[in-house]
Amino acid sequence: MIRIGIVGCGRILNAHLQGYRQLREAGFDNFRITALCARNPDDARMFHTRGEGPPPRPPVLDPSTGDPLAAPHIYLSDFQPETEVAIFTDYREMIDSGLVDAVNDFTSLLMHHQVGLYALERDKHLLVQKPLTVTVRTGRMLVDAAKARGLTFGVFENVRQAESIRAAHWVIRQGIIGEVQMALLGSVGGVWSPDQIVAETPWRHRKLEAGGGGSIDIGVHAMHWVRYVCGDIAAVHATVRTFEPVRYTRDSAGAVVNRTECNVDDTYFATVHFQNGAIGQMLWSWAGHGEPLEIPDTPAFFGSKGCIKGNNVILDDGTRTTTTALFNEHADETTRARFYPHGFTDPYTIQQYDWLQAIERGGQPETDGEVGLQDLAAAFAMIESSHLGRTVTLEEVLTGAVAGYQQEIDQHYGISS
């Protein structure tokens, strides 16, 4: 039995608990959540027992969007009513309590390296929400600590299990569009534009707490996406900007109820060079006045025999189909079982299952700490490139040879080179 302690009881916890609920309902009984930790104990009680504790937080997004931040509220008592769950306000006390074998870290980004290192140094397996950590150096510390102790270390990256992304990965690996040559991914503006506080979480706009802005929060997703579909990244050339230095939360009447200074980027435009010779153009903005720009038919991937536009596959020989149709018709059972174990399709269920199975067999999950570190380095490469005004290699960022932007953050947390 794997006893899990959860640190961080924010809105995203609903999506994670829904995944654990699906596992138990499917008959997987090798785990229990035995502890919750939040600085405010009421935040933990909010998820503890149905009919008790404070009321759930209202969602920051319409549930119809399918965004994990809008997942339905759930209680631990809904799917493990027989389990006693302790509540802590200090993650160190929870980890030292003897009540947990593994830790889920769903705290704000600034806490990831602190919670993660404390857990790993006390031989607890770890699953951490993306992005991995607040700098590449702190991320390397976690990866090295897990490796030194032979612990299972996963990074939660929910992009990977989306049906269309799994299918695009498979189509390109099968050589159906030939050798991959080009990729295009991104948009300008959206629900938080032009100047809203993203997800009503001001820390996302502060360098010492978030590392970067959209380049890190969204950039890590985007870099993971293109790395999974197209292959490993060699170098990045990018420009980042802060177009809205003050951001706001407004009520339904438009009155400002909160404001925060923003000293991280809200926009990035990047050219990505892949190790296989392909190039990619990636862009994103939480700014953008007027109305958002969604680029039709993206994400797009072009190869030597055809292309993928959105979910559509168009080949030089006249074939027109979809990535999912090709996968459903031709993927072998081994691949299907690996992509969607036991028929699970929810990314939160799949990744928690994968992490738990890795703990049991003594290995690593599909999205492990090293994968998370590569994604983080690629995202920070955009900022470092912009500050230096040149292309930077992923190796330079991974080794710390290029880390000028991140130096202030590492010094703030007492991380020496």
Backbone torsions as a table, in degrees:
resi	resn	phi	psi	omega
1	MET	NA	122.7	178.6
2	ILE	-93.2	117.7	-179.0
3	ARG	-95.4	121.5	-172.6
4	ILE	-107.4	132.2	170.8
5	GLY	-109.3	131.4	-178.1
6	ILE	-105.3	127.2	176.2
7	VAL	-110.3	120.6	-178.4
8	GLY	104.4	114.3	-175.1
9	CYS	-123.9	57.2	177.3
10	GLY	-93.8	-168.3	-175.1
11	ARG	-61.4	-33.3	-176.5
12	ILE	-67.0	-17.6	-178.5
13	LEU	-61.3	-31.6	178.7
14	ASN	-56.8	-43.6	-179.2
15	ALA	-64.1	-40.8	179.0
16	HIS	-65.7	-43.2	-179.4
17	LEU	-67.9	-33.2	175.3
18	GLN	-62.2	-37.1	176.5
19	GLY	-64.7	-45.6	177.7
20	TYR	-62.8	-37.7	177.5
21	ARG	-59.9	-44.6	179.5
22	GLN	-61.0	-37.7	178.2
23	LEU	-62.2	-46.7	-179.4
24	ARG	-66.2	-39.2	179.4
25	GLU	-66.6	-25.7	177.9
26	ALA	-85.5	-0.2	175.3
27	GLY	97.6	7.6	178.1
28	PHE	-86.0	115.5	-167.4
29	ASP	-122.4	26.5	-175.0
30	ASN	-94.5	13.2	-178.5
31	PHE	-147.7	159.2	167.8
32	ARG	-145.6	143.4	171.0
33	ILE	-87.3	115.2	-172.4
34	THR	-109.6	-6.8	-179.0
35	ALA	-155.3	144.9	172.2
36	LEU	-123.1	141.6	-180.0
37	CYS	-132.5	128.5	175.4
38	ALA	-150.5	146.5	179.8
39	ARG	-59.4	-37.8	174.8
40	ASN	-100.5	114.3	-176.0
41	PRO	-59.4	-25.2	177.7
42	ASP	-64.8	-29.2	177.0
43	ASP	-65.1	-35.7	176.6
44	ALA	-74.2	-41.2	179.7
45	ARG	-62.1	-24.9	179.4
46	MET	-60.9	-23.6	-177.9
47	PHE	-113.2	3.4	-168.4
48	HIS	-81.0	-64.6	-172.2
49	THR	-136.7	126.7	179.3
50	ARG	-60.7	134.6	-179.4
51	GLY	90.4	-3.5	179.1
52	GLU	-127.0	166.2	176.0
53	GLY	76.8	-180.0	-178.9
54	PRO	-70.3	161.5	179.6
55	PRO	-70.0	156.6	178.8
56	PRO	-61.4	154.0	172.9
57	ARG	-70.1	145.0	173.3
58	PRO	-69.1	144.2	179.8
59	PRO	-66.3	148.1	177.5
60	VAL	-87.7	-9.1	178.0
61	LEU	-134.6	156.0	177.0
62	ASP	-64.9	129.0	178.9
63	PRO	-54.7	-24.9	-179.3
64	SER	-66.6	-16.6	178.4
65	THR	-68.9	-23.1	-175.8
66	GLY	77.0	3.6	178.6
67	ASP	-65.4	137.4	179.8
68	PRO	-56.7	-29.1	178.3
69	LEU	-66.7	-14.1	179.2
70	ALA	-108.5	17.6	179.6
71	ALA	-62.2	147.6	-179.5
72	PRO	-59.6	143.2	179.8
73	HIS	-68.0	144.7	-176.4
74	ILE	-145.6	155.2	179.8
75	TYR	-119.4	149.4	176.1
76	LEU	-59.2	-34.2	-179.8
77	SER	-65.6	-16.0	179.7
78	ASP	-69.7	-29.9	-175.0
79	PHE	-130.0	-3.2	171.8
80	GLN	-144.7	61.1	-175.0
81	PRO	-64.3	-20.8	-177.1
82	GLU	-83.5	-6.9	-172.8
83	THR	-98.3	130.1	174.3
84	GLU	-80.2	127.6	-176.6
85	VAL	-117.3	118.6	179.4
86	ALA	-82.0	151.7	177.9
87	ILE	-116.4	131.5	179.6
88	PHE	-126.6	156.5	173.9
89	THR	-112.6	-2.7	179.1
90	ASP	-131.1	119.0	-176.7
91	TYR	-62.0	-28.7	179.2
92	ARG	-67.8	-40.6	176.9
93	GLU	-64.8	-39.0	178.4
94	MET	-63.5	-46.9	-178.0
95	ILE	-65.3	-35.0	-178.7
96	ASP	-85.2	-2.4	-171.1
97	SER	-72.9	-19.2	-173.6
98	GLY	83.2	6.0	-176.6
99	LEU	-97.4	-8.9	-174.9
100	VAL	-131.7	147.2	174.0
101	ASP	-106.8	-18.0	-174.8
102	ALA	-148.8	155.3	-174.8
103	VAL	-126.5	133.7	166.4
104	ASN	-102.2	120.5	-179.8
105	ASP	-104.4	104.5	178.9
106	PHE	-115.9	32.2	179.6
107	THR	-81.0	176.0	171.3
108	SER	-62.4	156.2	-170.9
109	LEU	-57.0	-37.2	-177.1
110	LEU	-60.6	-20.2	-178.3
111	MET	-91.9	-12.8	-169.8
112	HIS	-58.4	-46.8	-177.8
113	HIS	-71.6	-28.9	-180.0
114	GLN	-72.7	-49.8	178.0
115	VAL	-65.0	-44.9	-176.2
116	GLY	-62.3	-46.3	179.8
117	LEU	-64.2	-41.9	-179.6
118	TYR	-62.0	-40.8	-179.9
119	ALA	-68.5	-48.1	-177.0
120	LEU	-64.9	-38.7	-179.8
121	GLU	-68.4	-12.5	175.8
122	ARG	-111.8	23.3	172.0
123	ASP	62.2	38.4	173.8
124	LYS	-103.6	133.6	173.0
125	HIS	-64.8	156.4	-170.2
126	LEU	-138.1	138.3	168.0
127	LEU	-130.7	122.0	-174.6
128	VAL	-120.9	140.8	177.0
129	GLN	-65.5	145.4	174.0
130	LYS	-70.6	157.4	-13.7
131	PRO	-63.8	158.6	-173.9
132	LEU	-55.5	-57.5	-178.1
133	THR	-152.3	-179.3	-173.8
134	VAL	-80.4	-15.6	172.6
135	THR	-147.7	165.7	178.0
136	VAL	-66.7	-39.3	-178.7
137	ARG	-61.3	-43.9	179.6
138	THR	-67.5	-32.8	176.1
139	GLY	-65.1	-41.4	177.5
140	ARG	-61.6	-35.7	178.5
141	MET	-60.3	-41.8	179.0
142	LEU	-67.3	-45.8	-179.5
143	VAL	-59.4	-44.4	-179.1
144	ASP	-66.7	-39.3	-179.7
145	ALA	-64.6	-42.9	179.1
146	ALA	-64.4	-42.5	-179.3
147	LYS	-64.8	-42.4	-177.9
148	ALA	-63.0	-30.1	-176.3
149	ARG	-103.5	0.9	178.8
150	GLY	66.0	35.6	-177.6
151	LEU	-99.8	153.9	176.4
152	THR	-80.8	126.8	-175.7
153	PHE	-133.4	111.9	179.3
154	GLY	-114.3	150.3	173.6
155	VAL	-115.8	127.1	-174.9
156	PHE	-82.1	109.2	-178.6
157	GLU	-129.7	95.5	-169.8
158	ASN	-76.8	-7.0	175.8
159	VAL	-61.2	-38.9	-166.6
160	ARG	-61.3	-33.7	-173.7
161	GLN	-91.5	0.2	176.5
162	ALA	-59.6	137.3	-173.5
163	GLU	-56.1	-43.8	-176.8
164	SER	-67.7	-33.7	-179.0
165	ILE	-75.7	-41.7	173.3
166	ARG	-55.7	-45.5	-175.9
167	ALA	-67.3	-40.9	178.2
168	ALA	-62.7	-42.5	175.8
169	HIS	-55.9	-47.6	-177.2
170	TRP	-65.8	-44.1	-178.9
171	VAL	-59.4	-45.2	-179.3
172	ILE	-69.5	-39.0	178.7
173	ARG	-66.4	-26.4	177.1
174	GLN	-79.7	-6.1	180.0
175	GLY	76.7	16.4	-173.6
176	ILE	-65.6	-36.0	176.1
177	ILE	-100.2	12.5	179.4
178	GLY	81.7	-157.0	179.0
179	GLU	-73.9	126.0	-177.9
180	VAL	-64.9	136.2	-176.4
181	GLN	-121.2	-41.0	-174.3
182	MET	-142.8	152.1	176.3
183	ALA	-140.4	145.9	177.4
184	LEU	-138.8	128.2	-174.0
185	LEU	-150.3	131.4	172.2
186	GLY	143.2	-178.8	-179.9
187	SER	-164.7	169.9	176.2
188	VAL	-124.2	128.7	177.4
189	GLY	80.2	175.0	-178.8
190	GLY	156.0	-153.1	-170.8
191	VAL	-62.1	-28.5	-177.5
192	TRP	-99.3	4.8	-178.4
193	SER	-89.6	156.6	-2.8
194	PRO	-87.1	-14.3	-170.7
195	ASP	-149.2	27.6	178.9
196	GLN	-80.2	150.4	171.5
197	ILE	-69.8	118.9	-173.0
198	VAL	-63.2	124.4	177.8
199	ALA	55.8	22.2	-178.9
200	GLU	57.3	33.3	180.0
201	THR	-123.1	92.0	-175.3
202	PRO	-58.3	-26.9	-178.2
203	TRP	-59.1	-24.9	-179.4
204	ARG	-64.8	-13.6	-176.3
205	HIS	-109.2	14.1	-178.4
206	ARG	-120.2	125.2	-173.1
207	LYS	-56.9	-46.7	-174.5
208	LEU	-71.0	-13.4	179.4
209	GLU	-107.3	-30.1	-174.6
210	ALA	-114.0	-7.8	-177.4
211	GLY	78.2	-64.5	175.1
212	GLY	-144.2	-176.8	179.5
213	GLY	-94.7	-120.7	179.5
214	GLY	-59.6	-29.0	-179.9
215	SER	-62.8	-28.6	178.6
216	ILE	-97.8	-52.3	-175.8
217	ASP	-61.0	-48.8	178.9
218	ILE	-95.0	-34.8	-177.8
219	GLY	-59.3	-35.3	177.6
220	VAL	-63.6	-42.4	174.7
221	HIS	-58.3	-49.5	-175.4
222	ALA	-63.6	-43.0	179.3
223	MET	-65.9	-38.9	176.0
224	HIS	-61.0	-44.6	-178.7
225	TRP	-56.9	-55.4	-175.3
226	VAL	-71.3	-30.0	176.1
227	ARG	-66.8	-40.5	-179.1
228	TYR	-67.5	-39.7	-176.3
229	VAL	-84.5	-45.7	-171.2
230	CYS	-97.8	-29.9	-177.4
231	GLY	124.7	178.3	-174.3
232	ASP	-65.7	149.5	-178.0
233	ILE	-94.3	136.8	177.2
234	ALA	-97.1	-42.0	-173.9
235	ALA	-158.1	161.3	-177.4
236	VAL	-138.4	138.0	169.9
237	HIS	-125.9	123.8	-171.0
238	ALA	-147.8	163.6	169.0
239	THR	-128.9	130.8	174.3
240	VAL	-118.1	152.2	-179.2
241	ARG	-143.1	156.5	169.3
242	THR	-116.0	99.3	-178.9
243	PHE	-86.9	-23.6	-178.7
244	GLU	-122.7	92.6	-175.4
245	PRO	-74.3	-10.1	174.0
246	VAL	-130.4	134.0	-179.5
247	ARG	-124.8	157.2	-168.2
248	TYR	-135.7	156.1	161.6
249	THR	-113.9	131.3	-179.0
250	ARG	-120.8	150.0	176.6
251	ASP	-81.5	-177.1	-175.0
252	SER	-62.8	-22.0	178.7
253	ALA	-90.3	-2.2	179.0
254	GLY	92.2	2.2	179.1
255	ALA	-77.2	139.9	-179.8
256	VAL	-72.6	125.1	177.5
257	VAL	-112.2	-12.7	176.3
258	ASN	-159.3	149.8	176.8
259	ARG	-144.0	152.7	176.6
260	THR	-147.9	143.0	172.5
261	GLU	-70.9	142.1	-178.4
262	CYS	-117.9	115.6	178.4
263	ASN	-117.5	24.9	172.1
264	VAL	-124.9	168.2	-176.3
265	ASP	-68.0	149.0	169.5
266	ASP	-116.1	0.6	-175.9
267	THR	-147.9	138.5	170.8
268	TYR	-139.2	144.1	170.7
269	PHE	-128.4	125.4	-172.3
270	ALA	-139.7	142.7	167.4
271	THR	-105.5	125.9	-176.7
272	VAL	-110.2	131.1	176.9
273	HIS	-106.4	120.7	-179.2
274	PHE	-91.0	155.3	-178.8
275	GLN	-64.3	-26.0	-179.1
276	ASN	-85.2	5.4	178.0
277	GLY	98.0	-10.8	178.1
278	ALA	-71.3	159.7	173.8
279	ILE	-125.5	153.3	179.2
280	GLY	-135.5	148.4	173.9
281	GLN	-116.5	121.5	-175.7
282	MET	-128.2	135.8	-179.9
283	LEU	-147.5	153.9	-178.8
284	TRP	-162.2	145.2	173.6
285	SER	-150.5	135.5	167.8
286	TRP	-94.0	3.1	173.9
287	ALA	-97.4	-152.5	176.0
288	GLY	97.0	100.3	179.1
289	HIS	-86.0	164.9	179.0
290	GLY	91.4	-94.2	175.9
291	GLU	-150.9	155.9	-177.7
292	PRO	-66.6	158.3	174.5
293	LEU	-117.3	111.1	169.8
294	GLU	-99.1	126.8	-177.9
295	ILE	-83.4	116.0	-176.3
296	PRO	-56.1	143.8	173.7
297	ASP	69.4	10.2	174.4
298	THR	-96.8	155.0	3.0
299	PRO	-69.0	146.8	-179.6
300	ALA	-124.7	138.8	179.5
301	PHE	-132.8	124.0	-177.5
302	PHE	-110.9	136.6	178.2
303	GLY	-126.7	-175.6	-176.0
304	SER	-77.4	-8.3	179.8
305	LYS	-123.8	-4.1	-176.9
306	GLY	165.5	-164.4	-176.8
307	CYS	-146.4	164.5	169.6
308	ILE	-116.1	121.8	176.4
309	LYS	-120.0	108.9	-171.4
310	GLY	65.6	-117.5	176.2
311	ASN	-104.5	1.1	-175.5
312	ASN	-90.3	140.6	176.1
313	VAL	-112.7	123.3	178.9
314	ILE	-125.2	118.1	-176.1
315	LEU	-107.0	158.3	-179.1
316	ASP	-62.5	-24.7	-178.9
317	ASP	-83.0	5.7	178.4
318	GLY	97.6	-7.4	178.6
319	THR	-64.8	132.9	174.2
320	ARG	-131.5	119.5	-178.8
321	THR	-153.7	-159.8	177.8
322	THR	-128.2	158.4	178.7
323	THR	-61.8	-42.1	-177.1
324	THR	-69.1	-35.3	177.4
325	ALA	-64.8	-43.1	178.2
326	LEU	-62.4	-44.3	179.5
327	PHE	-62.6	-47.8	-176.7
328	ASN	-64.0	-31.0	-177.9
329	GLU	-84.2	-30.9	-167.0
330	HIS	-124.1	-15.9	-178.8
331	ALA	-66.8	139.8	179.8
332	ASP	-78.3	166.8	-174.9
333	GLU	-65.5	-32.8	178.4
334	THR	-62.4	-44.0	178.5
335	THR	-65.5	-43.1	179.6
336	ARG	-59.3	-43.9	-179.0
337	ALA	-67.6	-33.1	178.8
338	ARG	-72.6	-41.5	-179.5
339	PHE	-73.0	-39.7	-174.5
340	TYR	-132.7	70.7	-176.1
341	PRO	-57.0	131.6	178.4
342	HIS	58.1	22.5	178.0
343	GLY	80.7	5.8	178.0
344	PHE	-65.6	139.8	176.4
345	THR	-123.2	-16.9	178.4
346	ASP	-73.6	124.3	-177.5
347	PRO	-57.2	-34.6	-178.6
348	TYR	-69.8	-38.2	176.8
349	THR	-67.0	-45.9	-178.0
350	ILE	-61.2	-46.7	-175.1
351	GLN	-71.3	-35.6	177.1
352	GLN	-69.4	-38.7	174.5
353	TYR	-59.7	-47.0	-178.2
354	ASP	-61.0	-43.3	179.5
355	TRP	-64.9	-44.4	179.6
356	LEU	-64.6	-41.2	177.8
357	GLN	-64.0	-37.9	179.0
358	ALA	-64.5	-39.1	176.8
359	ILE	-60.8	-44.9	-176.5
360	GLU	-65.5	-37.2	-177.9
361	ARG	-90.8	-7.4	178.8
362	GLY	78.5	42.9	-179.4
363	GLY	-138.4	-151.4	-177.9
364	GLN	-121.5	149.8	176.5
365	PRO	-76.7	172.5	-179.5
366	GLU	-56.6	-45.5	177.8
367	THR	-103.9	89.8	-175.0
368	ASP	-97.8	-175.1	-176.7
369	GLY	-60.4	-36.4	179.9
370	GLU	-66.5	-39.6	175.8
371	VAL	-61.7	-45.8	178.7
372	GLY	-61.6	-35.8	179.1
373	LEU	-68.4	-41.1	177.6
374	GLN	-62.8	-42.4	177.8
375	ASP	-62.0	-44.8	-178.9
376	LEU	-63.8	-43.1	179.5
377	ALA	-63.0	-39.7	178.7
378	ALA	-65.5	-38.1	178.3
379	ALA	-68.2	-45.6	178.0
380	PHE	-66.4	-25.5	177.3
381	ALA	-60.2	-31.6	177.3
382	MET	-63.4	-44.9	-179.0
383	ILE	-69.4	-45.8	-178.5
384	GLU	-62.7	-39.6	177.4
385	SER	-61.7	-44.2	-179.9
386	SER	-62.0	-41.8	-178.6
387	HIS	-70.7	-32.4	179.9
388	LEU	-87.9	-21.1	-177.3
389	GLY	71.9	29.7	179.2
390	ARG	-151.0	167.2	173.0
391	THR	-67.2	138.3	174.1
392	VAL	-121.9	143.8	177.8
393	THR	-85.6	154.7	177.8
394	LEU	-64.0	-34.9	179.7
395	GLU	-62.1	-40.3	178.2
396	GLU	-60.1	-40.4	-178.6
397	VAL	-74.4	-40.6	-179.6
398	LEU	-63.9	-37.8	-177.9
399	THR	-84.8	-12.2	-177.4
400	GLY	88.5	2.8	176.7
401	ALA	-62.6	-31.0	172.3
402	VAL	-118.6	111.4	-178.5
403	ALA	-157.8	25.2	-175.3
404	GLY	-58.9	-43.5	178.7
405	TYR	-65.0	-38.9	-175.0
406	GLN	-78.8	-14.0	-174.3
407	GLN	-56.9	-42.7	180.0
408	GLU	-59.8	-38.7	-179.3
409	ILE	-68.4	-48.4	178.8
410	ASP	-59.0	-42.3	179.6
411	GLN	-64.6	-37.6	179.5
412	HIS	-60.5	-37.2	-179.3
413	TYR	-94.4	8.9	177.0
414	GLY	71.4	28.5	179.9
415	ILE	-93.9	116.3	-178.8
416	SER	-95.3	157.5	-178.9
417	SER	-77.2	NA	NA
